[in-house]
Amino acid sequence: MQRASRLSRELALLSTEPPPGISCWQNGERMDELRAQIIGAPETPYEKGIFDLEVVVPERYPFEPPKIRFLTPIYHPNIDSAGRICLDVLKLPPKGTWRPSLNISTLLTSIQLLMAEPNPDDPLMADISSEYKYNKQQFLINAKEWTEKYASQQKRALEEKTNQSESKATNGSAMQKRKGSSISKKEKQPRMGS
């Protein structure tokens, strides 16, 4: 009960007063499955990228933190290839710093800050962390390439257009019937013994 009323308040606040560059909404009917988007901050390799995240709210929320992961691939020392995020506020003490007074908006803002300021001393991706520490120019090039490849607005627009075209083509062919016939191919039965 506490979880539902708190989530309702948080989602209402996120829709009316979202933090800059962040949006969050309910995914379908389930209140415990949310989606979020973070727009890459200016002057970072993630600039203008749109990053989708999944937010799963546990039964014991707010006494347990939500599980948040990136759905959009991102080149970052603290985010692995499965989208998992190494950030202390996403974990319970003693390893983490989650407290019930924190909320989803705070977590998403913390993730946005982590994107702008990686923590190479607590990495999930050791190779990317090493690159960030010892060859920052190469890290910036790679992170920018990934952003353009996976999170750019042009790429998203193209994917949406492709998905819509495929959907129309599939629906159109499924609806086609033989001229002069009211029986679709699936409804026709092979004749036995003729």
The 8 nearest C-alpha neighbors of each residue, nearest first, counted from 0:
[[1, 3, 2, 4, 5, 58, 6, 59],
 [2, 0, 4, 3, 5, 60, 61, 6],
 [1, 3, 5, 0, 4, 60, 6, 61],
 [4, 2, 6, 0, 5, 1, 7, 30],
 [3, 5, 7, 1, 6, 2, 8, 0],
 [4, 6, 8, 2, 7, 3, 1, 9],
 [7, 5, 9, 3, 8, 4, 2, 10],
 [6, 8, 4, 10, 5, 9, 11, 3],
 [7, 9, 11, 5, 6, 10, 12, 4],
 [10, 8, 6, 12, 11, 7, 13, 5],
 [9, 11, 13, 7, 12, 8, 6, 14],
 [12, 10, 8, 14, 9, 13, 7, 15],
 [11, 13, 9, 15, 10, 14, 16, 8],
 [14, 12, 17, 10, 16, 11, 15, 9],
 [13, 15, 11, 12, 16, 17, 10, 23],
 [14, 16, 12, 13, 17, 11, 10, 18],
 [17, 15, 13, 12, 14, 18, 11, 19],
 [16, 18, 13, 14, 22, 15, 21, 19],
 [17, 19, 21, 20, 16, 108, 104, 13],
 [20, 18, 21, 17, 22, 108, 38, 16],
 [19, 21, 38, 37, 18, 22, 39, 40],
 [22, 20, 37, 18, 19, 36, 17, 38],
 [21, 23, 36, 35, 17, 37, 13, 24],
 [24, 22, 35, 34, 36, 13, 21, 33],
 [25, 23, 34, 33, 35, 26, 10, 22],
 [24, 26, 33, 30, 27, 34, 32, 29],
 [27, 25, 33, 32, 34, 24, 29, 28],
 [28, 26, 29, 25, 30, 32, 33, 24],
 [27, 29, 30, 26, 25, 32, 31, 33],
 [30, 28, 31, 27, 32, 26, 25, 33],
 [29, 31, 32, 25, 28, 33, 26, 6],
 [30, 32, 56, 29, 55, 33, 57, 25],
 [33, 31, 55, 30, 26, 29, 54, 25],
 [32, 34, 25, 54, 26, 24, 53, 55],
 [35, 33, 53, 24, 23, 52, 54, 26],
 [34, 36, 23, 52, 22, 51, 24, 53],
 [37, 35, 51, 22, 50, 21, 52, 23],
 [36, 38, 21, 50, 20, 49, 39, 51],
 [37, 39, 49, 20, 48, 47, 50, 40],
 [38, 40, 46, 45, 48, 47, 37, 49],
 [39, 41, 46, 43, 38, 45, 42, 115],
 [42, 40, 46, 43, 39, 47, 45, 44],
 [41, 43, 46, 40, 44, 45, 115, 39],
 [44, 42, 45, 46, 41, 40, 115, 39],
 [43, 45, 143, 46, 142, 139, 42, 146],
 [46, 44, 39, 43, 48, 146, 143, 47],
 [45, 47, 39, 41, 40, 43, 48, 44],
 [48, 46, 39, 38, 45, 49, 151, 40],
 [49, 47, 150, 151, 39, 45, 46, 38],
 [48, 50, 38, 150, 37, 151, 39, 36],
 [49, 51, 37, 36, 71, 150, 38, 48],
 [52, 50, 36, 70, 71, 35, 69, 49],
 [53, 51, 69, 35, 70, 68, 34, 36],
 [52, 54, 34, 68, 67, 33, 69, 35],
 [53, 55, 67, 33, 66, 34, 32, 56],
 [56, 54, 32, 66, 65, 31, 33, 57],
 [55, 57, 65, 31, 54, 32, 60, 66],
 [58, 56, 59, 60, 65, 55, 63, 31],
 [57, 59, 60, 56, 2, 31, 63, 61],
 [60, 58, 57, 63, 62, 61, 2, 56],
 [61, 59, 62, 63, 57, 58, 2, 64],
 [60, 62, 99, 63, 59, 64, 2, 102],
 [63, 61, 60, 99, 59, 64, 98, 97],
 [62, 64, 60, 61, 59, 65, 57, 91],
 [65, 63, 89, 60, 97, 61, 66, 90],
 [66, 64, 56, 55, 57, 67, 54, 63],
 [65, 67, 55, 54, 64, 56, 68, 89],
 [66, 68, 54, 53, 65, 55, 52, 69],
 [69, 67, 83, 82, 53, 52, 84, 70],
 [68, 70, 82, 52, 71, 51, 53, 83],
 [69, 71, 52, 51, 82, 72, 68, 53],
 [70, 72, 51, 50, 69, 73, 149, 150],
 [73, 71, 149, 70, 82, 80, 69, 74],
 [72, 74, 75, 71, 145, 146, 142, 78],
 [75, 73, 142, 145, 72, 76, 141, 78],
 [74, 76, 78, 77, 73, 127, 142, 117],
 [77, 75, 128, 124, 127, 122, 78, 123],
 [76, 78, 122, 123, 85, 75, 84, 124],
 [79, 77, 84, 75, 83, 76, 82, 123],
 [80, 78, 82, 81, 83, 123, 124, 77],
 [79, 81, 82, 72, 78, 83, 73, 124],
 [82, 80, 79, 83, 69, 68, 70, 78],
 [83, 81, 69, 68, 79, 80, 78, 70],
 [84, 82, 68, 79, 78, 81, 69, 85],
 [85, 83, 78, 86, 77, 68, 82, 79],
 [84, 86, 77, 78, 123, 87, 83, 122],
 [85, 87, 88, 89, 84, 90, 77, 110],
 [86, 88, 95, 89, 96, 90, 85, 94],
 [89, 87, 97, 96, 90, 86, 95, 106],
 [90, 88, 87, 86, 64, 97, 95, 91],
 [91, 89, 95, 88, 87, 97, 96, 92],
 [90, 92, 95, 97, 96, 94, 93, 63],
 [93, 91, 95, 94, 96, 90, 97, 98],
 [92, 94, 95, 91, 96, 90, 97, 87],
 [95, 93, 92, 91, 90, 96, 87, 97],
 [94, 96, 90, 92, 87, 91, 93, 88],
 [95, 97, 88, 87, 92, 91, 90, 98],
 [98, 96, 88, 91, 90, 95, 89, 64],
 [97, 99, 100, 101, 96, 62, 91, 61],
 [100, 98, 61, 62, 101, 97, 63, 102],
 [99, 101, 98, 102, 61, 97, 62, 105],
 [102, 100, 99, 98, 105, 97, 103, 106],
 [101, 103, 105, 104, 106, 100, 99, 9],
 [102, 104, 106, 105, 107, 101, 9, 65],
 [103, 105, 107, 106, 102, 108, 13, 18],
 [106, 104, 108, 102, 103, 107, 109, 101],
 [107, 105, 109, 103, 108, 104, 110, 102],
 [106, 108, 110, 104, 109, 105, 103, 111],
 [107, 109, 111, 105, 110, 106, 104, 112],
 [110, 108, 106, 112, 107, 111, 105, 113],
 [111, 109, 113, 107, 112, 108, 106, 114],
 [110, 112, 108, 114, 109, 113, 107, 115],
 [113, 111, 109, 115, 114, 110, 116, 108],
 [114, 112, 116, 110, 117, 115, 111, 109],
 [113, 115, 111, 112, 116, 117, 110, 75],
 [114, 116, 112, 113, 43, 117, 111, 40],
 [117, 115, 113, 114, 112, 118, 111, 43],
 [118, 116, 113, 114, 119, 115, 76, 77],
 [117, 119, 120, 121, 116, 77, 122, 76],
 [118, 120, 128, 122, 121, 117, 76, 132],
 [121, 119, 118, 122, 128, 117, 132, 76],
 [122, 120, 119, 118, 123, 77, 85, 76],
 [123, 121, 77, 76, 124, 119, 125, 120],
 [122, 124, 77, 79, 76, 78, 125, 85],
 [123, 125, 76, 122, 127, 126, 79, 128],
 [124, 126, 128, 127, 122, 129, 123, 76],
 [125, 127, 129, 128, 124, 130, 76, 131],
 [128, 126, 130, 76, 129, 124, 125, 131],
 [129, 127, 76, 119, 125, 131, 130, 126],
 [128, 130, 132, 126, 131, 127, 133, 125],
 [129, 131, 134, 127, 133, 128, 132, 138],
 [130, 132, 135, 128, 129, 138, 134, 133],
 [133, 131, 129, 130, 134, 135, 128, 119],
 [132, 134, 130, 131, 129, 135, 128, 136],
 [135, 133, 130, 136, 137, 131, 132, 138],
 [134, 136, 131, 138, 137, 133, 139, 130],
 [137, 135, 139, 138, 134, 140, 131, 130],
 [138, 136, 140, 139, 135, 134, 141, 130],
 [137, 139, 135, 141, 131, 136, 140, 130],
 [138, 140, 136, 142, 137, 141, 44, 143],
 [139, 141, 137, 143, 138, 142, 144, 136],
 [142, 140, 144, 138, 143, 139, 137, 145],
 [141, 143, 74, 139, 145, 144, 140, 44],
 [142, 144, 44, 146, 140, 141, 145, 139],
 [145, 143, 141, 147, 146, 142, 148, 140],
 [146, 144, 148, 142, 147, 143, 149, 141],
 [145, 147, 150, 143, 144, 149, 148, 45],
 [148, 146, 151, 144, 145, 149, 150, 143],
 [149, 147, 145, 146, 144, 150, 151, 154],
 [148, 150, 146, 145, 147, 151, 72, 71],
 [151, 149, 48, 146, 49, 147, 50, 148],
 [152, 150, 147, 48, 154, 153, 146, 149],
 [151, 153, 155, 154, 156, 150, 48, 49],
 [152, 154, 156, 155, 151, 157, 147, 158],
 [155, 153, 157, 151, 152, 156, 158, 150],
 [156, 154, 152, 158, 157, 153, 159, 151],
 [155, 157, 153, 159, 154, 158, 152, 160],
 [156, 158, 160, 154, 155, 159, 161, 153],
 [159, 157, 161, 155, 160, 156, 162, 154],
 [158, 160, 162, 156, 161, 157, 163, 155],
 [159, 161, 157, 163, 158, 162, 156, 164],
 [162, 160, 158, 164, 159, 163, 157, 165],
 [163, 161, 159, 165, 164, 160, 166, 158],
 [162, 164, 166, 160, 161, 165, 159, 167],
 [165, 163, 161, 167, 166, 162, 168, 160],
 [166, 164, 168, 162, 167, 163, 169, 161],
 [165, 167, 163, 169, 164, 168, 162, 170],
 [168, 166, 170, 164, 165, 169, 171, 163],
 [167, 169, 165, 171, 166, 170, 164, 172],
 [170, 168, 166, 172, 171, 167, 165, 173],
 [169, 171, 167, 173, 168, 172, 166, 174],
 [170, 172, 168, 174, 169, 173, 167, 175],
 [173, 171, 175, 174, 169, 170, 168, 167],
 [174, 172, 170, 171, 175, 169, 176, 168],
 [173, 175, 171, 172, 170, 176, 183, 169],
 [176, 174, 172, 173, 171, 177, 183, 170],
 [177, 175, 183, 178, 174, 180, 181, 182],
 [178, 176, 180, 179, 175, 183, 181, 182],
 [177, 179, 180, 176, 181, 175, 182, 183],
 [178, 180, 177, 181, 176, 182, 183, 175],
 [181, 179, 177, 182, 178, 176, 183, 184],
 [180, 182, 183, 179, 176, 177, 178, 186],
 [183, 181, 180, 186, 184, 187, 176, 177],
 [182, 184, 186, 185, 176, 181, 187, 177],
 [185, 183, 187, 186, 182, 176, 177, 188],
 [186, 184, 183, 187, 188, 182, 173, 176],
 [185, 187, 183, 184, 182, 188, 181, 189],
 [188, 186, 184, 185, 189, 183, 182, 190],
 [187, 189, 190, 186, 185, 184, 191, 182],
 [190, 188, 191, 187, 193, 192, 186, 185],
 [191, 189, 193, 188, 192, 187, 186, 184],
 [190, 192, 193, 189, 188, 187, 186, 185],
 [191, 193, 190, 189, 188, 187, 186, 184],
 [192, 191, 190, 189, 188, 187, 186, 184]]
